[in-house]
Structures are given as C-alpha cells and as structure tokens.
C-alpha cells in the first residue's frame, strides 16, 4: 500500500510529538509555581474507594490540591477496555495496575527517562520487587503499593495438635500433617493441615506455586536484551522448576507423606474460615476480610514457609505501579501528580488505609509497632513478581501442569516442558514477538 504525502506528514508530526514528550520528561524538574494542575484520569484495578480517599488526604496537605478521576476496572476486562478506549481517543492519562499485567500494555505506555528518574535513585527508594519496572529506556511504572502472600494459621488447631508454632520451612509440614490432618476409614480427609496441590479449590494457587518457583531461583519469565520475554519454565533452565511442581502436587497424592487435600473440599479460604483447615495462604490484604467473616476464629499471621537449604528467600507480591499512557496529552501533569502521590510521607497513608506494607524502603526502615505490619513489611522486602502476558492464562497453564502430574498423564518434567511451550506461545501472542 503506497503512503500518501499527507499520511507521511501526519506520521512525522506524531513522532515529533512523542519525542517532545520524552524530551519534556528528560528536562522536567517539577513545578514550584504552585499553579493548579489539570485533572488527570487514571484507570486501574486498585480499589477505587481506597484510592479516592488517599488522593483526598494527599490533596488536603498540599498548597495547591491535585485532582484525579479514577476508574476501577476488573482485571479480566482492563486490557481490552484500555485498548478500545485508546482507539477511540478516550483513554486515561495513566494506569494503576499490577506489575504482572503491564507487559501486554507496554507499547501503549511511555517510560520515564532515567534522566528524570535515575535508576540508582529508584533502586535506593523502592523494594527490590519494583526493579521489574526498570526497562532499557526508562522506568515503566512508579511503585505505589504491594500486597504479598503470607500464611494465616489457626492457633487452636495447632495448639490442640501440640505444635507451638507454624511451619517455618516447607518440609516441616510433614510433621504438621501427621498431627493435624484427620482421615476417615475410607481415607477421606476430614480435617486438613494445609491446602495445596490443586487449582480448582486452592485460592491463590497461581501465586502460591509461583512463589515456590521463585524460591527455587526460577524467575518464571526472562527478558532478553532486545526486550522479548520468554518462559523460564523449562527443565533446562538454570533453576529447574520440576522439584517445586512435584512438591506442590504431593499434597493431593494419597501415597505421599504430604497428603492433606483433595477436590472434595470447598475452597481453601472457606475451609480455613470454617475452622477445618489449619493454614491458609492468602494476601496480606485479606486480613480484615478474614476477621470480619469469622470474628471468633483464633488465628495469626506469619511469613510464607521457605526451603530449608538452598534456593532463594522470596514470595509473590502483587505490586501496583503508576504507568504513563503514551497517547495522553497530559504526560507532564500526570508525572507531577504521580510523583506527589508516591512520596514516602504520603505512601505511609496507603499502608494505613489498606493495612499493607509499603513499597518505600524509607517507610519500612522507620519500623512499626504493629505486629502484622512488621510481618508484612518483612514480606515486602522479599516479594517478587514476573512479567506476565495474562495472569488468567498463566494460571490456567499452571493448573493444567499440576493436573497432568496429579492424574499421572505426564511426568513432572514432561508437564514442565509442556507448560513452558504453552507459556511461550501466550507470551508471543500477547507481545507480538
């Protein structure tokens, strides 16, 4: 198709506009005039009620208030709605989404140049998980909040079993299962120590299995120097994920010492709330929900168990960050507002409002007198994530991998190989590689 002179001119103007936007970031120093910034629109999957209240709190402390119109989207609908809105010229100025949702939207976002936000300053300011935002051309998102996986445990069930404290290492569960898990004469589990091994009724199974992979040192996905992303779920990977898969699947194997769960149970959170499951792997943000749904449950919170030796100390964390939208005419105003919203003195308010740890190293370093925030902050320091094309699809791939092993259709190594190939296909499709 031949390009007309008019189309060529429009294309050049568009490129110059983008270049000008990047140049503006490179020389941007922030506004000291106190002038009123325009209202910006932010789309995201972060809870709207919490975010809106946070913006009001921050605005009340400023000499010149900021205005943000926030639109909450469901994770499943976000990407399609975002792309459709951009096509109509009606997209937001910025987005606030988890880091594992950013990859398929990356070409719609504009990185913040390192001249405006130096890499060294970024690394000293934020937890290590946020390094996933560091691209070859700049920072793809400014960290806002993190929600790590932790372990909730039923104190009454552990006390009754004569166990003074919950497992610190994964292999400690063998002893806990012997003392807590109860089976009837048919071998059916009627009381369980731990729920793992199945994706149909284990809540947060993707994030839990992902944590096991990360603890082995497997990054799940890797990014090449040319920006392409591929699956690290391969037996030939530097850290073979197969042992983590075998361990996870063992909890539904009746012949295993770790057998403690099966599909006859309700979902793991419901079982924990009912007092029939001794441990539950959930997000830090679920603490208030668990309290409200069963005020009589005598439970506590601790860190996710880890490998006794070798591996890496890590846990999955849902990391939220602000990314600037390339098509927005308000990049500078959006950047200034985002920079304000992510200042350490204000990020404390996010932690207070959502009862979450902070992404700011300064905030974490200041400590807390709250026992749960202390635990959550420690989890934030070791939290990790990975570049994903579609969390829902990767969850399906992980689930199929587990089921192939549990059903005996594939060996663990074969299941890993199949999953790696499927994941590569999803990553290529989502990123156009």
C-alpha positions as CSV (number, residue, x, y, z in Angstrom):
1,X,0.0,0.0,0.0
2,X,1.5,3.3,-1.1
3,X,1.8,6.0,1.6
4,X,0.5,9.4,0.7
5,X,2.3,12.7,1.3
6,X,-0.4,13.7,3.8
7,X,-0.1,10.4,5.7
8,X,3.7,10.8,5.8
9,X,3.4,14.3,7.3
10,X,0.9,13.1,9.9
11,X,3.3,10.3,10.9
12,X,6.3,12.7,11.2
13,X,4.2,15.0,13.4
14,X,3.2,12.1,15.6
15,X,6.8,11.0,16.0
16,X,7.8,14.6,16.9
17,X,5.0,14.8,19.4
18,X,6.2,11.7,21.2
19,X,9.8,12.8,21.0
20,X,8.8,16.2,22.5
21,X,7.0,14.4,25.3
22,X,10.1,12.3,26.1
23,X,12.3,15.4,26.0
24,X,10.0,17.2,28.4
25,X,10.4,14.3,30.9
26,X,14.2,14.5,30.5
27,X,14.2,18.2,31.4
28,X,11.3,18.1,33.9
29,X,12.2,19.4,37.4
30,X,8.7,19.7,38.9
31,X,6.6,22.7,39.3
32,X,7.4,25.2,42.0
33,X,4.9,27.9,41.0
34,X,2.1,26.4,43.0
35,X,-0.2,26.6,39.9
36,X,-3.2,24.4,39.7
37,X,-2.5,21.2,37.7
38,X,-5.2,19.9,35.4
39,X,-7.3,16.9,36.4
40,X,-5.9,13.6,35.2
41,X,-7.7,10.4,34.6
42,X,-6.3,7.1,35.9
43,X,-7.6,3.7,35.2
44,X,-6.6,0.7,37.3
45,X,-7.5,-2.5,39.1
46,X,-6.7,-1.0,42.5
47,X,-9.7,-0.5,44.9
48,X,-11.4,2.8,44.0
49,X,-12.7,3.7,47.5
50,X,-9.3,3.4,49.0
51,X,-7.6,5.3,46.1
52,X,-10.1,8.2,46.1
53,X,-9.8,8.7,49.8
54,X,-6.0,8.6,49.5
55,X,-6.0,11.3,46.9
56,X,-8.2,13.5,49.1
57,X,-5.9,13.0,52.0
58,X,-2.8,13.9,50.0
59,X,-4.6,16.9,48.3
60,X,-5.6,18.3,51.7
61,X,-1.9,18.5,52.7
62,X,-0.9,20.5,49.6
63,X,-0.9,24.2,49.0
64,X,-2.3,23.5,45.5
65,X,-4.7,20.5,45.6
66,X,-4.5,17.8,42.9
67,X,-7.4,16.2,41.1
68,X,-7.6,12.7,39.9
69,X,-10.5,11.0,38.2
70,X,-10.1,7.3,39.0
71,X,-11.9,4.5,37.1
72,X,-11.7,1.0,38.6
73,X,-11.6,-1.9,36.1
74,X,-11.8,-5.6,36.7
75,X,-8.5,-7.4,35.9
76,X,-10.2,-9.5,33.2
77,X,-11.7,-6.5,31.4
78,X,-8.9,-4.0,31.8
79,X,-6.7,-4.7,28.8
80,X,-9.5,-4.9,26.2
81,X,-11.2,-1.8,27.6
82,X,-8.0,0.1,27.7
83,X,-7.1,-0.7,24.1
84,X,-10.6,0.1,22.9
85,X,-10.6,3.4,24.7
86,X,-7.3,4.4,23.2
87,X,-8.6,3.5,19.7
88,X,-11.5,6.0,20.3
89,X,-9.1,8.6,21.6
90,X,-10.7,8.4,25.0
91,X,-8.0,6.6,27.1
92,X,-6.7,7.7,30.5
93,X,-3.6,9.7,31.3
94,X,-2.1,7.0,33.5
95,X,-2.9,3.4,34.7
96,X,-2.5,1.8,38.1
97,X,-2.2,-2.0,37.6
98,X,-0.2,-4.9,39.0
99,X,3.2,-5.5,37.5
100,X,2.3,-8.8,36.1
101,X,-0.3,-7.1,33.9
102,X,2.0,-4.5,32.4
103,X,3.7,-6.5,29.6
104,X,0.8,-6.6,27.1
105,X,0.1,-2.9,27.6
106,X,3.8,-1.9,27.4
107,X,3.7,-0.5,23.9
108,X,0.8,1.8,25.0
109,X,2.9,3.3,27.8
110,X,5.7,5.8,27.9
111,X,8.8,5.1,30.1
112,X,10.0,7.8,32.4
113,X,13.6,8.6,31.2
114,X,16.4,7.9,33.7
115,X,17.4,11.5,33.3
116,X,14.2,12.4,35.1
117,X,14.1,9.4,37.5
118,X,17.7,8.0,37.8
119,X,18.0,4.2,38.1
120,X,20.2,4.5,41.2
121,X,17.7,6.7,43.0
122,X,14.9,4.4,42.1
123,X,16.7,1.3,43.5
124,X,17.5,3.1,46.7
125,X,13.9,4.3,47.2
126,X,11.9,1.2,46.5
127,X,11.8,-2.5,47.4
128,X,13.6,-5.0,45.1
129,X,10.4,-6.3,43.5
130,X,9.9,-2.9,41.9
131,X,13.1,-3.5,39.8
132,X,10.8,-5.3,37.3
133,X,9.8,-1.8,36.2
134,X,13.3,-0.9,35.1
135,X,13.4,-1.0,31.3
136,X,16.2,-0.3,28.8
137,X,14.7,3.2,28.1
138,X,13.5,4.2,31.5
139,X,11.1,3.4,34.3
140,X,7.9,1.7,33.1
141,X,6.0,2.4,36.3
142,X,6.4,4.2,39.7
143,X,5.6,1.8,42.6
144,X,2.6,2.6,44.7
145,X,1.6,-0.5,46.8
146,X,2.5,-4.1,47.3
147,X,0.4,-7.0,48.6
148,X,2.5,-10.1,49.4
149,X,1.4,-13.6,50.1
150,X,1.6,-14.6,53.7
151,X,0.5,-17.7,55.8
152,X,-2.6,-17.5,58.1
153,X,-2.7,-20.2,60.7
154,X,-5.3,-21.4,63.2
155,X,-3.8,-21.2,66.7
156,X,-6.5,-23.5,68.2
157,X,-5.8,-26.3,65.7
158,X,-2.0,-26.1,66.2
159,X,-2.3,-25.9,70.0
160,X,-4.6,-28.9,70.0
161,X,-2.0,-30.9,68.0
162,X,0.7,-29.9,70.4
163,X,2.6,-27.7,67.9
164,X,3.8,-24.5,69.4
165,X,4.5,-22.6,66.2
166,X,3.5,-23.0,62.5
167,X,6.0,-24.4,59.9
168,X,8.9,-22.1,59.0
169,X,10.2,-24.5,56.3
170,X,8.1,-26.4,53.8
171,X,9.4,-29.8,54.9
172,X,8.0,-29.1,58.4
173,X,4.5,-29.7,57.0
174,X,5.2,-33.4,57.0
175,X,5.1,-33.4,60.8
176,X,2.2,-30.9,61.0
177,X,0.1,-33.1,58.6
178,X,0.7,-36.2,60.8
179,X,-0.5,-34.4,63.9
180,X,-3.4,-32.3,62.4
181,X,-4.8,-33.9,59.3
182,X,-7.6,-36.4,60.0
183,X,-8.9,-39.1,57.6
184,X,-11.9,-41.4,58.0
185,X,-11.9,-45.1,57.3
186,X,-12.3,-44.5,53.6
187,X,-9.2,-42.3,53.5
188,X,-11.2,-39.2,53.0
189,X,-9.6,-36.1,54.6
190,X,-12.0,-34.6,57.2
191,X,-9.6,-32.1,58.8
192,X,-6.6,-30.7,57.0
193,X,-3.3,-29.1,57.9
194,X,-2.6,-27.5,54.5
195,X,-4.3,-26.9,51.2
196,X,-2.1,-27.3,48.2
197,X,-1.9,-29.5,45.1
198,X,-5.0,-28.4,43.2
199,X,-6.1,-25.3,41.2
200,X,-9.8,-26.0,41.5
201,X,-10.2,-25.2,45.2
202,X,-6.9,-23.8,46.4
203,X,-7.3,-20.0,46.5
204,X,-4.3,-18.0,45.1
205,X,-2.9,-21.3,43.6
206,X,-1.1,-19.4,40.8
207,X,0.6,-17.1,43.2
208,X,1.5,-19.9,45.7
209,X,3.0,-22.2,43.0
210,X,4.7,-19.1,41.6
211,X,6.3,-18.4,45.0
212,X,7.7,-22.0,45.1
213,X,9.2,-21.5,41.6
214,X,10.7,-18.1,42.7
215,X,12.1,-19.7,45.9
216,X,13.9,-22.2,43.7
217,X,15.5,-19.3,41.9
218,X,13.4,-19.7,38.8
219,X,12.2,-16.3,37.6
220,X,9.2,-17.9,35.6
221,X,9.8,-15.5,32.7
222,X,13.0,-13.9,31.4
223,X,13.5,-10.8,29.3
224,X,16.2,-10.7,26.6
225,X,18.3,-7.7,25.7
226,X,16.0,-7.0,22.8
227,X,13.0,-6.7,25.1
228,X,11.5,-10.1,24.2
229,X,10.1,-12.1,27.0
230,X,10.1,-15.9,27.2
231,X,9.2,-18.6,29.7
232,X,11.7,-19.9,32.2
233,X,9.6,-23.0,33.0
234,X,11.9,-25.4,31.4
235,X,13.8,-28.4,32.8
236,X,16.9,-27.0,31.1
237,X,16.6,-23.7,33.0
238,X,19.3,-22.6,35.4
239,X,16.8,-23.4,38.2
240,X,14.7,-26.4,37.2
241,X,11.1,-25.8,38.4
242,X,10.3,-29.5,38.5
243,X,11.0,-30.1,42.2
244,X,8.6,-27.3,43.1
245,X,5.9,-28.8,40.9
246,X,6.4,-32.3,42.4
247,X,6.2,-30.9,46.0
248,X,3.1,-28.9,45.2
249,X,1.3,-31.9,43.6
250,X,2.3,-34.2,46.5
251,X,-0.4,-32.7,48.8
252,X,-3.2,-34.4,46.9
253,X,-1.3,-37.7,46.4
254,X,-2.7,-40.3,48.9
255,X,0.6,-42.2,48.9
256,X,2.6,-39.1,49.9
257,X,3.6,-38.1,53.4
258,X,2.2,-34.6,52.5
259,X,-1.3,-35.8,51.6
260,X,-3.7,-33.4,53.2
261,X,-6.1,-32.1,50.5
262,X,-8.4,-33.2,47.6
263,X,-11.2,-31.9,45.4
264,X,-14.0,-32.9,47.7
265,X,-13.2,-29.9,49.9
266,X,-14.7,-26.4,49.5
267,X,-12.2,-23.7,48.5
268,X,-9.3,-23.3,50.9
269,X,-10.4,-19.9,52.3
270,X,-13.8,-21.1,53.1
271,X,-12.3,-24.2,54.9
272,X,-10.0,-22.0,56.9
273,X,-12.8,-19.7,58.0
274,X,-14.8,-22.8,59.0
275,X,-12.0,-24.0,61.3
276,X,-11.4,-27.2,59.4
277,X,-8.1,-26.1,57.7
278,X,-5.1,-25.2,59.8
279,X,-3.3,-22.9,57.4
280,X,-4.3,-20.6,54.5
281,X,-2.0,-18.9,52.0
282,X,-3.5,-15.5,51.3
283,X,-2.6,-11.9,50.6
284,X,-1.8,-9.5,53.4
285,X,-4.9,-7.5,52.3
286,X,-7.1,-10.4,53.3
287,X,-6.6,-10.0,57.0
288,X,-9.5,-7.6,57.5
289,X,-11.8,-9.8,55.4
290,X,-10.9,-13.0,57.5
291,X,-11.5,-11.1,60.7
292,X,-14.9,-9.8,59.6
293,X,-16.2,-13.1,58.2
294,X,-15.3,-15.1,61.3
295,X,-14.7,-12.9,64.4
296,X,-14.4,-16.0,66.6
297,X,-11.6,-17.6,64.6
298,X,-8.4,-17.7,66.7
299,X,-5.8,-17.2,64.0
300,X,-2.5,-15.5,63.5
301,X,-0.2,-14.5,60.6
302,X,3.3,-15.4,59.7
303,X,5.7,-15.5,56.7
304,X,5.3,-17.9,53.9
305,X,7.4,-21.0,54.6
306,X,10.7,-21.4,52.7
307,X,13.2,-24.0,51.6
308,X,15.3,-25.3,54.5
309,X,18.5,-25.0,52.4
310,X,19.5,-23.6,49.1
311,X,17.1,-21.6,46.9
312,X,16.1,-18.0,47.3
313,X,14.1,-16.3,50.0
314,X,11.2,-15.0,48.0
315,X,7.4,-14.7,48.0
316,X,5.0,-13.5,45.3
317,X,3.7,-9.9,45.9
318,X,1.1,-8.1,43.9
319,X,2.9,-4.9,43.0
320,X,0.9,-1.9,41.9
321,X,2.5,0.9,40.0
322,X,1.6,4.1,38.0
323,X,2.4,4.0,34.3
324,X,2.0,6.9,32.0
325,X,0.0,6.5,28.8
326,X,1.8,7.3,25.6
327,X,-1.3,8.8,23.9
328,X,-2.1,11.3,26.7
329,X,-1.5,15.0,26.1
330,X,-1.0,15.4,29.9
331,X,2.2,13.4,30.4
332,X,4.0,16.2,32.4
333,X,1.0,16.9,34.7
334,X,0.4,13.2,35.2
335,X,4.1,12.7,36.0
336,X,4.0,15.5,38.6
337,X,0.8,14.2,40.2
338,X,2.2,10.6,40.3
339,X,5.5,11.9,41.8
340,X,3.5,13.6,44.5
341,X,1.3,10.6,45.2
342,X,4.3,8.3,45.6
343,X,6.3,10.5,48.0
344,X,7.3,8.4,51.1
345,X,5.4,10.7,53.5
346,X,2.2,10.0,51.6
347,X,2.8,6.3,50.9
348,X,2.5,5.8,54.6
349,X,-1.2,6.7,54.2
350,X,-1.6,3.8,51.7
351,X,-0.2,1.4,54.2
352,X,-2.6,2.8,56.9
353,X,-5.6,2.8,54.6
354,X,-5.2,-0.7,53.3
355,X,-3.3,-2.2,56.2
356,X,-0.5,-3.1,53.8
357,X,3.3,-2.9,53.8
358,X,5.0,-0.1,51.9
359,X,6.9,-0.1,48.6
360,X,9.1,2.6,50.1
361,X,12.4,1.5,51.8
362,X,12.3,4.6,53.9
363,X,8.8,3.8,55.3
364,X,9.8,0.2,56.0
365,X,13.1,1.4,57.7
366,X,11.1,3.6,60.0
367,X,9.6,0.5,61.5
368,X,6.2,-0.2,63.0
369,X,4.8,-1.0,66.4
370,X,2.0,-3.1,64.7
371,X,2.9,-6.8,64.8
372,X,1.2,-7.5,61.5
373,X,2.6,-4.6,59.6
374,X,6.0,-5.7,60.8
375,X,5.4,-9.1,59.3
376,X,4.0,-7.6,56.1
377,X,7.0,-5.3,55.7
378,X,9.4,-8.2,56.0
379,X,7.4,-10.0,53.3
380,X,7.5,-6.9,51.1
381,X,11.3,-6.8,51.2
382,X,11.5,-10.4,49.8
383,X,8.4,-10.1,47.5
384,X,8.9,-10.8,43.8
385,X,6.8,-11.0,40.6
386,X,7.4,-11.7,37.0
387,X,6.5,-10.2,33.6
388,X,3.3,-12.0,32.5
389,X,1.2,-11.8,29.3
390,X,-2.0,-12.7,31.0
391,X,-2.3,-13.8,34.7
392,X,-5.5,-15.6,34.0
393,X,-4.0,-17.6,31.1
394,X,-0.8,-18.3,33.1
395,X,-2.9,-19.6,35.9
396,X,-4.7,-22.0,33.5
397,X,-1.3,-23.2,32.3
398,X,0.0,-23.7,35.8
399,X,-3.2,-25.6,36.7
400,X,-3.0,-27.8,33.7
401,X,0.6,-28.6,34.5
402,X,-0.3,-29.6,38.1
403,X,-3.3,-31.7,36.9
404,X,-1.2,-33.5,34.4
405,X,1.1,-34.7,37.2
406,X,-1.7,-35.5,39.7
407,X,-3.6,-37.5,37.1
408,X,-0.4,-39.4,36.0
409,X,-0.8,-38.2,32.4
410,X,2.7,-36.7,32.4
411,X,5.8,-36.9,34.5
412,X,6.7,-33.8,36.3
413,X,9.5,-33.0,33.8
414,X,7.1,-33.6,30.8
415,X,4.5,-31.4,32.4
416,X,7.0,-28.6,32.9
417,X,8.2,-28.9,29.3
418,X,4.6,-28.7,28.0
419,X,3.8,-25.7,30.2
420,X,6.9,-23.9,29.1
421,X,6.0,-24.3,25.5
422,X,2.4,-23.2,26.1
423,X,3.5,-20.2,28.1
424,X,5.9,-19.1,25.4
425,X,3.1,-19.2,22.9
426,X,0.9,-17.0,25.1
427,X,3.8,-14.5,25.7
428,X,4.5,-14.3,22.0
429,X,0.8,-13.7,21.1
430,X,0.4,-11.0,23.8
431,X,3.5,-9.1,22.9
432,X,3.6,-9.6,19.1
433,X,7.0,-11.2,19.3
